[in-house]
Amino acid sequence: MAGLWLSIGAQSFGGGAATSYLIQQTFVDRLRLVDPVDFARMNAMVQLAPGMNLLALTTLLGWRFHRLAGVLVSLFGLLLPSVSISLLMSAAYLSVRDLPVTQDALRGVLPVMAGVSVVTMFRSTWPIVVERRRDGVLGPTLCALIVLGGMALAWLREDIPVFVLYLASGALLAGWVFGVERGPRWTG
């Protein structure tokens, strides 16, 4: 468990969607320790709690496998490398922050992180959509909410690429429409 979390922490310093993606990839896709629907529910549950959602998800996964010892090992494993790398990068950034190439690179980060966020959101919600599709109304309703949410985000923050938000909602709708005939499945 310590090795898993140290690996995730070393690859995902800074947190955010990339860390969530690596946690899901490790526990759901690669090791199959957590069912995709269970992971989606855990991820949804930690969104309700105030504070840092990734730390809550890490705590929940640690508790699930090894109770208090799992919580401590998981948090330590996630935070030690990521905090260390973040501190080193912050110190290095001070010497290059005013260079034009650095400013250009920072402008390119937003679209990339928006894309990672959309993929992570899709991967986190898709198992529940597949599971609940038999109710018949959830897929279109969820798509409509995503489109409306994308429109609201585009109206409030013009720096988020709108096409990414619409692409995600269109993909979700297409998956729901074409998946109804074949029945629910999860390929991970």
Contact map, one row per residue, 1 for C-alpha under 8 A:
11111000000000000000000000000000000000000000000000000000000000000000010011000000000000000000000000000000000000000000000000000000000000000000000000000000000000000000000000000000000000000000
11111100000000000000000000000000000000000000000000000000000000000000000011001000000000000000000000000000000000000000000000000000000000000000000000000000000000000000000000000000000000000000
11111110000000000000000000000000000000000000000000000000000000000000000000001000000000000000000000000000000000000000000000000000000000000000000000000000000000000000000000000000000000000000
11111111000000000000000001000000000000000000000000000000000000000000000000001000000000000000000000000000000000000000000000000000000000000000000000000000000000000000000000000000000000000000
11111111100000000000000000000000000000000000000000000000000000000000000011101100000000000000000000000000000000000000000000000000000000000000000000000000000000000000000000000000000000000000
01111111110000000000000000000000000000000000000000000000000000000000000000001101100000000000000000000000000000000000000000000000000000000000000000000000000000000000000000000000000000000000
00111111111000000000000000000000000000000000000000000000000000000000000000001100000000000000000000000000000000000000000000000000000000000000000000000000000000000000000000000000000000000000
00011111111100000010011000000000000000000000000000000000000000000000000000000100000000000000000000000000000000000000000000000000000000000000000000000000000000000000000000000000000000000000
00001111111110000010000000000000000000000000000000000000000000000000000000001111110000000000000000000000000000000000000000000000000000000000000000000000000000000000000000000000000000000000
00000111111110000000000000000000000000000000000000000000000000000000000000000100110010000000000000000000000000000000000000000000000000000000000000000000000000000000000000000000000000000000
00000011111110000010000000000000000000000000000000000000000000000000000000000000010000000000000000000000000000000000000000000000000000000000000000000000000000000000000000000000000000000000
00000001111111100110010000000000000000000000000000000000000000000000000000000000010000000000000000000000000000000000000000000000000000000000000000000000000000000000000000000000000000000000
00000000111111100010000000000000000000000000000000000000000000000000000000000000111011000000000000000000000000000000000000000000000000000000000000000000000000000000000000000000000000000000
00000000000111110000000000000000000000000000000000000000000000000000000000000000011001000000000000000000000000000000000000000000000000000000000000000000000000000000000000000000000000000000
00000000000111111111000000000000000000000000000000000100000000000000000000000000000000000000000000000000000000000000000000000000000000000000000000000000000000000000000000000000000000000000
00000000000001111111000000000000000000000000000000000100000000000000000000000000000000000000000000000000000000000000000000000000000000000000000000000000000000000000000000000000000000000000
00000000000000111111100000000000000000000000000000000000000000000000000000000000000000000000000000000000000000001001100100000000000000000000000000000000000000000000000000000000000000000000
00000000000100111111110000000000000000000000000000000000000000000000000000000000000000000000000000000000000000000001100100000000000000000000000000000000000000000000000000000000000000000000
00000001101110111111111000000000000000000000000000000100000000000000000000000000000000000000000000000000000000000000000000000000000000000000000000000000000000000000000000000000000000000000
00000000000000111111111100000000000000000000000000000100000000000000000000000000000000000000000000000000000000000000000100000000000000000000000000000000000000000000000000000000000000000000
00000000000000001111111110000000000000000000000000000000000000000000000000000000000000000000000000000000000000000000000100000000000000000000000000000000000000000000000000000000000000000000
00000001000100000111111111000000000000000000000000000000000000000000000000000000000000000000000000000000000000000000000000000000000000000000000000000000000000000000000000000000000000000000
00000001000000000011111111100000000000000000000000000000000000000000000000000000000000000000000000000000000000000000000000000000000000000000000000000000000000000000000000000000000000000000
00000000000000000001111111111000000000100000000000000000000000000000000000000000000000000000000000000000000000000000000000000000000000000000000000000000000000000000000000000000000000000000
00000000000000000000111111111100000000000000000000000000000000000000000000000000000000000000000000000000000000000000000000000000000000000000000000000000000000000000000000000000000000000000
00010000000000000000011111111111000000000000000000000000000000000000000000000000000000000000000000000000000000000000000000000000000000000000000000000000000000000000000000000000000000000000
00000000000000000000001111111111110000000000000000000000000000000000000000000000000000000000000000000000000000000000000000000000000000000000000000000000000000000000000000000000000000000000
00000000000000000000000111111111111100100000000000000000000000000000000000000000000000000000000000000000000000000000000000000000000000000000000000000000000000000000000000000000000000000001
00000000000000000000000111111111000000000000000000000000000000000000000000000000000000000000000000000000000000000000000000000000000000000000000000000000000000000000000000000000000000000001
00000000000000000000000011111111000000000000000000000000000000000000000000000000000000000000000000000000000000000000000000000000000000000000000000000000000000000000000000000000000000000000
00000000000000000000000001111111100000000000000000000000000000000000000000000000000000000000000000000000000000000000000000000000000000000000000000000000000000000000000000000000000000000000
00000000000000000000000001111111111000000000000000000000000000000000000000000000000000000000000000000000000000000000000000000000000000000000000000000000000000000000000000000000000000000000
00000000000000000000000000110011111000000000000000000000000000000000000000000000000000000000000000000000000000000000000000000000000000000000000000000000000000000000000000000000000000000000
00000000000000000000000000110001111101100000000000000000000000000000000000000000000000000000000000000000000000000000000000000000000000000000000000000000000000000000000000000000000000000000
00000000000000000000000000010001111111100000000000000000000000000000000000000000000000000000000000000000000000000000000000000000000000000000000000000000000000000000000000000000000000000000
00000000000000000000000000010000011111110000000000000000000000000000000000000000000000000000000000000000000000000000000000010010000000000000000000000000000000000000000000000000000000000001
00000000000000000000000000000000001111111000000000000000000000000000000000000000000000000000000000000000000000000000000000000011001000000000000000000000000000000000000000000000000000000000
00000000000000000000000000000000011111111100000000000000000000000000000000000000000000000000000000000000000000000000000000000000000000000000000000000000000000000000000000000000000000000000
00000000000000000000000100010000011111111110000000000000000000000000000000000000000000000000000000000000000000000000000000010000000000000000000000000000000000000000000000000000000000000000
00000000000000000000000000000000000111111111000000000000000000000000000000000000000000000000000000000000000000000000000000011011000000000000000000000000000000000000000000000000000000000000
00000000000000000000000000000000000011111111100000000000000000000000000000000000000000000000000000000000000000000000000000000000000000000000000000000000000000000000000000000000000000000000
00000000000000000000000000000000000001111111110000000000100100000000000000000000000000000000000000000000000000000000000000000000000000000000000000000000000000000000000000000000000000000000
00000000000000000000000000000000000000111111111000000000100000000000000000000000000000000000000000000000000000000000000000010000000000000000000000000000000000000000000000000000000000000000
00000000000000000000000000000000000000011111111100000000000000000000000000000000000000000000000000000000000000000000000000000000000000000000000000000000000000000000000000000000000000000000
00000000000000000000000000000000000000001111111110000000000000000000000000000000000000000000000000000000000000000000000000000000000000000000000000000000000000000000000000000000000000000000
00000000000000000000000000000000000000000111111110001101100000000000000000000000000000000000000000000000000000000000000000000000000000000000000000000000000000000000000000000000000000000000
00000000000000000000000000000000000000000011111111001000000000000000000000000000000000000000000000000000000000000000000000000000000000000000000000000000000000000000000000000000000000000000
00000000000000000000000000000000000000000001111111000000000000000000000000000000000000000000000000000000000000000000000000000000000000000000000000000000000000000000000000000000000000000000
00000000000000000000000000000000000000000000111111101001000000000000000000000000000000000000000000000000000000000000000000000000000000000000000000000000000000000000000000000000000000000000
00000000000000000000000000000000000000000000001111111000000000000000000000000000000000000000000000000000000000000000000000000000000000000000000000000000000000000000000000000000000000000000
00000000000000000000000000000000000000000000000011111000000000000000000000000000000000000000000000000000000000000000000000000000000000000000000000000000000000000000000000000000000000000000
00000000000000000000000000000000000000000000000001111111000000000000000000000000000000000000000000000000000000000000000000000000000000000000000000000000000000000000000000000000000000000000
00000000000000000000000000000000000000000000011011111111100000000000000000000000000000000000000000000000000000000000000000000000000000000000000000000000000000000000000000000000000000000000
00000000000000110011000000000000000000000000010000011111110000000000000000000000000000000000000000000000000000000000000000000000000000000000000000000000000000000000000000000000000000000000
00000000000000000000000000000000000000000000000000011111111000000000000000100000000000000000000000000000000000000000000000000000000000000000000000000000000000000000000000000000000000000000
00000000000000000000000000000000000000000000010010011111111100000000000000000000000000000000000000000000000000000000000000000000000000000000000000000000000000000000000000000000000000000000
00000000000000000000000000000000000000000110010000001111111110000000000000000000000000000000000000000000000000000000000000000000000000000000000000000000000000000000000000000000000000000000
00000000000000000000000000000000000000000000000000000111111111000000001001100100000000000000000000000000000000000000000000000000000000000000000000000000000000000000000000000000000000000000
00000000000000000000000000000000000000000000000000000011111111100000011101100000000000000000000000000000000000000000000000000000000000000000000000000000000000000000000000000000000000000000
00000000000000000000000000000000000000000100000000000001111111110000001000000000000000000000000000000000000000000000000000000000000000000000000000000000000000000000000000000000000000000000
00000000000000000000000000000000000000000000000000000000111111111000011001000000000000000000000000000000000000000000000000000000000000000000000000000000000000000000000000000000000000000000
00000000000000000000000000000000000000000000000000000000011111111111111111000000000000000000000000000000000000000000000000000000000000000000000000000000000000000000000000000000000000000000
00000000000000000000000000000000000000000000000000000000001111111111111000000000000000000000000000000000000000000000000000000000000000000000000000000000000000000000000000000000000000000000
00000000000000000000000000000000000000000000000000000000000111111110010000000000000000000000000000000000000000000000000000000000000000000000000000000000000000000000000000000000000000000000
00000000000000000000000000000000000000000000000000000000000011111110010000000000000000000000000000000000000000000000000000000000000000000000000000000000000000000000000000000000000000000000
00000000000000000000000000000000000000000000000000000000000001111111111000000000000000000000000000000000000000000000000000000000000000000000000000000000000000000000000000000000000000000000
00000000000000000000000000000000000000000000000000000000000001111111111000000000000000000000000000000000000000000000000000000000000000000000000000000000000000000000000000000000000000000000
00000000000000000000000000000000000000000000000000000000000001100111111100000000000000000000000000000000000000000000000000000000000000000000000000000000000000000000000000000000000000000000
00000000000000000000000000000000000000000000000000000000000001100111111110000000000000000000000000000000000000000000000000000000000000000000000000000000000000000000000000000000000000000000
10000000000000000000000000000000000000000000000000000000001011111111111111000000000000000000000000000000000000000000000000000000000000000000000000000000000000000000000000000000000000000000
00000000000000000000000000000000000000000000000000000000011111100111111111100000000000000000000000000000000000000000000000000000000000000000000000000000000000000000000000000000000000000000
00000000000000000000000000000000000000000000000000000000001001000001111111110000000000000000000000000000000000000000000000000000000000000000000000000000000000000000000000000000000000000000
11001000000000000000000000000000000000000000000000000000000001000000111111111000000000000000000000000000000000000000000000000000000000000000000000000000000000000000000000000000000000000000
11001000000000000000000000000000000000000000000000000000011011000000011111111100000000000000000000000000000000000000000000000000000000000000000000000000000000000000000000000000000000000000
00001000000000000000000000000000000000000000000000000010011000000000001111111110000000000000000000000000000000000000000000000000000000000000000000000000000000000000000000000000000000000000
00000000000000000000000000000000000000000000000000000000000000000000000111111111000000000000000000000000000000000000000000000000000000000000000000000000000000000000000000000000000000000000
01111110100000000000000000000000000000000000000000000000000000000000000011111111100000000000000000000000000000000000000000000000000000000000000000000000000000000000000000000000000000000000
00001111110000000000000000000000000000000000000000000000010000000000000001111111110000000000000000000000000000000000000000000000000000000000000000000000000000000000000000000000000000000000
00000000100000000000000000000000000000000000000000000000000000000000000000111111111000000000000000000000000000000000000000000000000000000000000000000000000000000000000000000000000000000000
00000100100000000000000000000000000000000000000000000000000000000000000000011111111100000000000000000000000000000000000000000000000000000000000000000000000000000000000000000000000000000000
00000100110010000000000000000000000000000000000000000000000000000000000000001111111110000000000000000000000000000000000000000000000000000000000000000000000000000000000000000000000000000000
00000000111111000000000000000000000000000000000000000000000000000000000000000111111111000000000000000000000000000000000000000000000000000000000000000000000000000000000000000000000000000000
00000000000011000000000000000000000000000000000000000000000000000000000000000011111111100000000000000000000000000000000000000000000000000000000000000000000000000000000000000000000000000000
00000000000000000000000000000000000000000000000000000000000000000000000000000001111111110000000000000000000000000000000000000000000000000000000000000000000000000000000000000000000000000000
00000000010010000000000000000000000000000000000000000000000000000000000000000000111111111000000000000000000000000000000000000000000000000000000000000000000000000000000000000000000000000000
00000000000011000000000000000000000000000000000000000000000000000000000000000000011111111100000000000000000000000000000000000000000000000000000000000000000000000000000000000000000000000000
00000000000000000000000000000000000000000000000000000000000000000000000000000000001111111110000000000000000000000000000000000000000000000000000000000000000000000000000000000000000000000000
00000000000000000000000000000000000000000000000000000000000000000000000000000000000111111111000000000000000000000000000000000000000000000000000000000000000000000000000000000000000000000000
00000000000000000000000000000000000000000000000000000000000000000000000000000000000011111111100000000000000000000000000000000000000000000000000000000000000000000000000000000000000000000000
00000000000000000000000000000000000000000000000000000000000000000000000000000000000001111111110000000000000000000000000000000000000000000000000000000000000000000000000000000000000000000000
00000000000000000000000000000000000000000000000000000000000000000000000000000000000000111111111000000000000000000000000000000000000000000000000000000000000000000000000000000000000000000000
00000000000000000000000000000000000000000000000000000000000000000000000000000000000000011111111100000000000000000000000000000000000000000000000000000000000000000000000000000000000000000000
00000000000000000000000000000000000000000000000000000000000000000000000000000000000000001111111110000000000000000000000000000000000000000000000000000000000000000000000000000000000000000000
00000000000000000000000000000000000000000000000000000000000000000000000000000000000000000111111110000000000000000000000000000000000000000000000000000000000000000000000000000000000000000000
00000000000000000000000000000000000000000000000000000000000000000000000000000000000000000011111111000000000000000000000000000000000000000000000000000000000000000000000000000000000000000000
00000000000000000000000000000000000000000000000000000000000000000000000000000000000000000001111111100100000000000000000000000000000000000000000000000000000000000000000000000000000000000000
00000000000000000000000000000000000000000000000000000000000000000000000000000000000000000000111111100110000000000000000000000000000000000000000000000000000000000000000000000000000000000000
00000000000000000000000000000000000000000000000000000000000000000000000000000000000000000000001111110110000000000000000000000000000000000000000000000000000000000000000000000000000000000000
00000000000000000000000000000000000000000000000000000000000000000000000000000000000000000000000111111110000000000000000000000000000000000000000000000000000000000000000000000000000000000000
00000000000000000000000000000000000000000000000000000000000000000000000000000000000000000000000001111111000000000000000000000000000000000000000000000000000000000000000000000000000000000000
00000000000000000000000000000000000000000000000000000000000000000000000000000000000000000000000000111111100000000000000000000000000000000000000000000000000000000000000000000000000000000000
00000000000000000000000000000000000000000000000000000000000000000000000000000000000000000000000111111111110000000000000000000000000000000000000000000000000000000000000000000000000000000000
00000000000000000000000000000000000000000000000000000000000000000000000000000000000000000000000011111111111000000000000000000000000000000000000000000000000000000000000000000000000000000000
00000000000000000000000000000000000000000000000000000000000000000000000000000000000000000000000000011111111100000000000000000000000000000000000000000000000000000000000000000000000000000000
00000000000000000000000000000000000000000000000000000000000000000000000000000000000000000000000000001111111110000000000000000000000000000000000000000000000000000000000000000000000000000000
00000000000000000000000000000000000000000000000000000000000000000000000000000000000000000000000000000111111111000000000000000000000000000000000000000000000000000000000000000000000000000000
00000000000000000000000000000000000000000000000000000000000000000000000000000000000000000000000000000011111111000000000000000000000000000000000000000000000000000000000000000000000000000000
00000000000000000000000000000000000000000000000000000000000000000000000000000000000000000000000000000001111111110000000000000000000000000000000000000000000000000000000000000000000000000000
00000000000000000000000000000000000000000000000000000000000000000000000000000000000000000000000000000000111111111000000000000000000000000000000000000000000000000000000000000000000000000000
00000000000000000000000000000000000000000000000000000000000000000000000000000000000000000000000000000000011111111100000000000000000000000000000000000000000000010000000000000000000000000000
00000000000000000000000000000000000000000000000000000000000000000000000000000000000000000000000000000000000111111110000000000000000000000000000000000000000000011000000000000000000000000000
00000000000000000000000000000000000000000000000000000000000000000000000000000000000000000000000000000000000111111111000000000000000000000000000000000000000000000000000000000000000000000000
00000000000000001000000000000000000000000000000000000000000000000000000000000000000000000000000000000000000011111111100000000000000000000000000000000000000000000000000000000000000000000000
00000000000000000000000000000000000000000000000000000000000000000000000000000000000000000000000000000000000001111111110000000000000000000000000000000000000000011001000000000000000000000000
00000000000000000000000000000000000000000000000000000000000000000000000000000000000000000000000000000000000000111111111000000000000000000000000000000000000000000001000000000000000000000000
00000000000000001100000000000000000000000000000000000000000000000000000000000000000000000000000000000000000000011111111100000000000000000000000000000000000000000000000000000000000000000000
00000000000000001100000000000000000000000000000000000000000000000000000000000000000000000000000000000000000000001111111110000000000000000000000000000000000000000000000000000000000000000000
00000000000000000000000000000000000000000000000000000000000000000000000000000000000000000000000000000000000000000111111111000000000000000000000000000000000000000001100100000000000000000000
00000000000000000000000000000000000000000000000000000000000000000000000000000000000000000000000000000000000000000011111111100000000000000000000000000000000000000000000100000000000000000000
00000000000000001101100000000000000000000000000000000000000000000000000000000000000000000000000000000000000000000001111111110000000000000000000000000000000000000000000000000000000000000000
00000000000000000000000000000000000000000000000000000000000000000000000000000000000000000000000000000000000000000000111111111000000000000000000000000000000000000000000000000000000000000000
00000000000000000000000000000000000000000000000000000000000000000000000000000000000000000000000000000000000000000000011111111100000000000000000000000000000000000000000100010000000000000000
00000000000000000000000000000000000000000000000000000000000000000000000000000000000000000000000000000000000000000000001111111110000000000000000000000000000000000000000000000000000000000000
00000000000000000000000000000000000100110010000000000000000000000000000000000000000000000000000000000000000000000000000111111110000000000000000000000000000000000000000000000000000000000000
00000000000000000000000000000000000000010000000000000000000000000000000000000000000000000000000000000000000000000000000011111111100000000000000000000000000000000000000000000000000000000000
00000000000000000000000000000000000000000000000000000000000000000000000000000000000000000000000000000000000000000000000001111111110000000000000000000000000000000000000000010000000000000000
00000000000000000000000000000000000110010000000000000000000000000000000000000000000000000000000000000000000000000000000000111111111000000000000000000000000000000000000000000000000000000100
00000000000000000000000000000000000010010000000000000000000000000000000000000000000000000000000000000000000000000000000000001111111100000000000000000000000000000000000000000000000000000000
00000000000000000000000000000000000000000000000000000000000000000000000000000000000000000000000000000000000000000000000000001111111110000110000000000000000000000000000000000001000000000000
00000000000000000000000000000000000000000000000000000000000000000000000000000000000000000000000000000000000000000000000000000111111110000000000000000000000000000000000000000001000000011100
00000000000000000000000000000000000010000000000000000000000000000000000000000000000000000000000000000000000000000000000000000011111111000000000000000000000000000000000000000000000000010000
00000000000000000000000000000000000000000000000000000000000000000000000000000000000000000000000000000000000000000000000000000001111111110100000000000000000000000000000000000000000000000000
00000000000000000000000000000000000000000000000000000000000000000000000000000000000000000000000000000000000000000000000000000000111111111110000000000000000000000000000000000001000100010000
00000000000000000000000000000000000000000000000000000000000000000000000000000000000000000000000000000000000000000000000000000000001111110000000000000000000000000000000000000000000000000000
00000000000000000000000000000000000000000000000000000000000000000000000000000000000000000000000000000000000000000000000000000000000111111100000000000000000000000000000000000000000000000000
00000000000000000000000000000000000000000000000000000000000000000000000000000000000000000000000000000000000000000000000000000000000111111110000000000000000000000000000000000000000000000000
00000000000000000000000000000000000000000000000000000000000000000000000000000000000000000000000000000000000000000000000000000000000010111111100000000000000000000000000000000000000000000000
00000000000000000000000000000000000000000000000000000000000000000000000000000000000000000000000000000000000000000000000000000000100110111111110000000000000000000000000000000000000000000000
00000000000000000000000000000000000000000000000000000000000000000000000000000000000000000000000000000000000000000000000000000000100010011111111000000000000000000000000000011001000000000000
00000000000000000000000000000000000000000000000000000000000000000000000000000000000000000000000000000000000000000000000000000000000000001111111100000000000000000000000000001001000000000000
00000000000000000000000000000000000000000000000000000000000000000000000000000000000000000000000000000000000000000000000000000000000000001111111110000000000000000000000000000000000000000000
00000000000000000000000000000000000000000000000000000000000000000000000000000000000000000000000000000000000000000000000000000000000000000111111111000000000000000000000000000000000000000000
00000000000000000000000000000000000000000000000000000000000000000000000000000000000000000000000000000000000000000000000000000000000000000011111111100000000000000000000011011000000000000000
00000000000000000000000000000000000000000000000000000000000000000000000000000000000000000000000000000000000000000000000000000000000000000001111111110000000000000000000010000000000000000000
00000000000000000000000000000000000000000000000000000000000000000000000000000000000000000000000000000000000000000000000000000000000000000000111111111000000000000000000000000000000000000000
00000000000000000000000000000000000000000000000000000000000000000000000000000000000000000000000000000000000000000000000000000000000000000000011111111100000000000000100010000000000000000000
00000000000000000000000000000000000000000000000000000000000000000000000000000000000000000000000000000000000000000000000000000000000000000000001111111110000000000000110010000000000000000000
00000000000000000000000000000000000000000000000000000000000000000000000000000000000000000000000000000000000000000000000000000000000000000000000111111111000000000000000000000000000000000000
00000000000000000000000000000000000000000000000000000000000000000000000000000000000000000000000000000000000000000000000000000000000000000000000011111111100000000000000000000000000000000000
00000000000000000000000000000000000000000000000000000000000000000000000000000000000000000000000000000000000000000000000000000000000000000000000001111111110000000100110000000000000000000000
00000000000000000000000000000000000000000000000000000000000000000000000000000000000000000000000000000000000000000000000000000000000000000000000000111111111000000100000000000000000000000000
00000000000000000000000000000000000000000000000000000000000000000000000000000000000000000000000000000000000000000000000000000000000000000000000000011111111100000000000000000000000000000000
00000000000000000000000000000000000000000000000000000000000000000000000000000000000000000000000000000000000000000000000000000000000000000000000000001111111111010000000000000000000000000000
00000000000000000000000000000000000000000000000000000000000000000000000000000000000000000000000000000000000000000000000000000000000000000000000000000111111111111100000000000000000000000000
00000000000000000000000000000000000000000000000000000000000000000000000000000000000000000000000000000000000000000000000000000000000000000000000000000011111111000000000000000000000000000000
00000000000000000000000000000000000000000000000000000000000000000000000000000000000000000000000000000000000000000000000000000000000000000000000000000001111111000000000000000000000000000000
00000000000000000000000000000000000000000000000000000000000000000000000000000000000000000000000000000000000000000000000000000000000000000000000000000000111111110000000000000000000000000000
00000000000000000000000000000000000000000000000000000000000000000000000000000000000000000000000000000000000000000000000000000000000000000000000000000000111111111000000000000000000000000000
00000000000000000000000000000000000000000000000000000000000000000000000000000000000000000000000000000000000000000000000000000000000000000000000000000000010011111000000000000000000000000000
00000000000000000000000000000000000000000000000000000000000000000000000000000000000000000000000000000000000001100100000000000000000000000000000000000000110011111100000000000000000000000000
00000000000000000000000000000000000000000000000000000000000000000000000000000000000000000000000000000000000000100100000000000000000000000000000000000000010001111111100000000000000000000000
00000000000000000000000000000000000000000000000000000000000000000000000000000000000000000000000000000000000000000000000000000000000000000000000000000110010000011111110000000000000000000000
00000000000000000000000000000000000000000000000000000000000000000000000000000000000000000000000000000000000000000000000000000000000000000000000000000000000000001111111000000000000000000000
00000000000000000000000000000000000000000000000000000000000000000000000000000000000000000000000000000000000000000110010000000000000000000000000000000000000000001111111100000000000000000000
00000000000000000000000000000000000000000000000000000000000000000000000000000000000000000000000000000000000000000000010000000000000000000000000001100100000000001111111110000000000000000000
00000000000000000000000000000000000000000000000000000000000000000000000000000000000000000000000000000000000000000000000000000000000000000000000000100100000000000111111111000000000000000000
00000000000000000000000000000000000000000000000000000000000000000000000000000000000000000000000000000000000000000000000000000000000000000000000000000000000000000011111111100000000000000000
00000000000000000000000000000000000000000000000000000000000000000000000000000000000000000000000000000000000000000000011001000000000000000000000000000000000000000001111111110000000000000000
00000000000000000000000000000000000000000000000000000000000000000000000000000000000000000000000000000000000000000000000000000000000000000000001101100000000000000000111111111000000000000000
00000000000000000000000000000000000000000000000000000000000000000000000000000000000000000000000000000000000000000000000000000000000000000000001000000000000000000000011111111100000000000000
00000000000000000000000000000000000000000000000000000000000000000000000000000000000000000000000000000000000000000000000000000000000000000000000000000000000000000000001111111110000000000000
00000000000000000000000000000000000000000000000000000000000000000000000000000000000000000000000000000000000000000000000001000100000000000010001000000000000000000000000111111111000000000000
00000000000000000000000000000000000000000000000000000000000000000000000000000000000000000000000000000000000000000000000000000000000000000011001000000000000000000000000011111111100000000000
00000000000000000000000000000000000000000000000000000000000000000000000000000000000000000000000000000000000000000000000000000000000000000000000000000000000000000000000001111111111000000000
00000000000000000000000000000000000000000000000000000000000000000000000000000000000000000000000000000000000000000000000000000000000000000000000000000000000000000000000000111111111000000000
00000000000000000000000000000000000000000000000000000000000000000000000000000000000000000000000000000000000000000000000000000000110010000011000000000000000000000000000000011111111100000000
00000000000000000000000000000000000000000000000000000000000000000000000000000000000000000000000000000000000000000000000000000000000000000000000000000000000000000000000000001111111110000000
00000000000000000000000000000000000000000000000000000000000000000000000000000000000000000000000000000000000000000000000000000000000000000000000000000000000000000000000000000111111111000000
00000000000000000000000000000000000000000000000000000000000000000000000000000000000000000000000000000000000000000000000000000000000000000000000000000000000000000000000000000111111111110000
00000000000000000000000000000000000000000000000000000000000000000000000000000000000000000000000000000000000000000000000000000000000010000000000000000000000000000000000000000001111111110000
00000000000000000000000000000000000000000000000000000000000000000000000000000000000000000000000000000000000000000000000000000000000000000000000000000000000000000000000000000000111111100000
00000000000000000000000000000000000000000000000000000000000000000000000000000000000000000000000000000000000000000000000000000000000000000000000000000000000000000000000000000000011111110000
00000000000000000000000000000000000000000000000000000000000000000000000000000000000000000000000000000000000000000000000000000000000000000000000000000000000000000000000000000000001111111000
00000000000000000000000000000000000000000000000000000000000000000000000000000000000000000000000000000000000000000000000000000000011010000000000000000000000000000000000000000000001101111100
00000000000000000000000000000000000000000000000000000000000000000000000000000000000000000000000000000000000000000000000000000000010000000000000000000000000000000000000000000000000000111110
00000000000000000000000000000000000000000000000000000000000000000000000000000000000000000000000000000000000000000000000000000010010000000000000000000000000000000000000000000000000000011111
00000000000000000000000000000000000000000000000000000000000000000000000000000000000000000000000000000000000000000000000000000000000000000000000000000000000000000000000000000000000000001111
00000000000000000000000000011000000100000000000000000000000000000000000000000000000000000000000000000000000000000000000000000000000000000000000000000000000000000000000000000000000000000111
